[in-house]
Amino acid sequence: MPPPRSPAIVLIPTYNERENLEPLIPRVLQAAPQADVLLIDDESPDGTADHARHLFGREPRFAVLRRAAPRGLGRSYVDGYLHALAAGYARIAQMDADLSHDPDCLPALLDAALDADVALGSRYCPGGAVRDWPIRRILLSRFANAYVRAVAGVPARDSTSGFRCYTREALLRIGVDQIVSNGYAFQVEMTFRAHRAGLRIAEVPITFTDRTRGRSKISRSVLIESMILPWRLRLGLAGGSRQAVESQG
């Protein structure tokens, strides 16, 4: 297989994010000129995938991956990781499509992944911040991260962050085919597995801004999963099926 055009790729999962594409994608392409961009669409009813191809279909660094498998944030990321591994990318970044993650932070994340195995875009390390969140959301987020540190033993300050970058080797060692969580707990499980594998985890300060368009995907079932998963990880009850992900390398 020929090497990819770029050494890095940015994965952006979407579900009904049509209205955010035009302001987001050009900024990502400009902020990270050494990276390709892959939009992973989960059969959005609002036509996100078709609209993305209409807007950016002639951009050689941009592509859309349509998913036909069961929906879910974690499943979308796993499909994106496997695509990136098969294509030979050295660094695999990820971010949300809701404009809460600043594309201007991508260079720092990609650079951090040159020395670390996993670079987390952190709201809670020195220099990190949260903007436009109500105090109850901030307290809930801080509690969630403290809860993960206490229960699962993950030392990162922001293990729930969805703005991050992995090296190719990190994803192979984590074993993305074994991930069992599917909602926002997916980020916690990936961080836990990276820590357990002895990978170097760096935290890069970011400013997180609450979304101004579209609707949040957080539901009661997502919150329940997030509460239960750290205990499953601690007790070793979150194992999944093993497949030969290393064959992608």
PEGI-V568309 format. One record per backbone hydrogen bond with DSSP energy under -1.0 kcal/mol. CO is the residue of the C=O (numbers start at 0). NH is the residue of the N-H. If there is no record, write none. Layout:
BEGIN
[[CO & NH] [CO & NH]]
END
This chain:
BEGIN
[[6 & 89] [6 & 90] [7 & 35] [8 & 92] [9 & 37] [10 & 94] [11 & 39] [13 & 41] [16 & 19] [17 & 20] [19 & 23] [20 & 24] [23 & 27] [24 & 28] [25 & 29] [26 & 30] [27 & 31] [31 & 34] [33 & 7] [35 & 9] [36 & 62] [37 & 11] [38 & 64] [39 & 13] [40 & 66] [43 & 46] [46 & 50] [47 & 51] [48 & 52] [49 & 53] [50 & 54] [51 & 55] [52 & 56] [55 & 58] [58 & 61] [60 & 36] [62 & 38] [64 & 40] [71 & 75] [72 & 76] [73 & 77] [74 & 78] [75 & 79] [76 & 80] [77 & 81] [78 & 82] [79 & 83] [80 & 84] [81 & 85] [82 & 86] [83 & 88] [89 & 167] [90 & 8] [91 & 165] [92 & 10] [93 & 163] [99 & 208] [101 & 104] [102 & 105] [104 & 108] [105 & 109] [106 & 110] [107 & 111] [108 & 112] [110 & 113] [111 & 114] [111 & 115] [116 & 166] [117 & 201] [118 & 164] [119 & 203] [121 & 205] [124 & 127] [128 & 207] [130 & 209] [133 & 137] [134 & 138] [135 & 139] [136 & 140] [137 & 141] [138 & 142] [139 & 143] [140 & 144] [141 & 145] [142 & 146] [143 & 147] [144 & 148] [145 & 149] [146 & 150] [147 & 151] [157 & 160] [162 & 120] [163 & 93] [164 & 118] [165 & 91] [166 & 170] [167 & 171] [168 & 172] [169 & 173] [170 & 174] [174 & 177] [175 & 178] [181 & 73] [182 & 185] [183 & 186] [184 & 188] [185 & 189] [186 & 190] [187 & 191] [188 & 192] [189 & 193] [190 & 194] [191 & 195] [192 & 196] [193 & 198] [194 & 197] [199 & 116] [199 & 117] [201 & 119] [203 & 121] [205 & 128] [207 & 130] [218 & 222] [219 & 223] [220 & 224] [221 & 225] [222 & 226] [223 & 227] [224 & 228] [227 & 231] [228 & 232] [229 & 233] [230 & 234] [231 & 236] [232 & 235] [242 & 244] [243 & 246] [244 & 247] [245 & 248]]
END
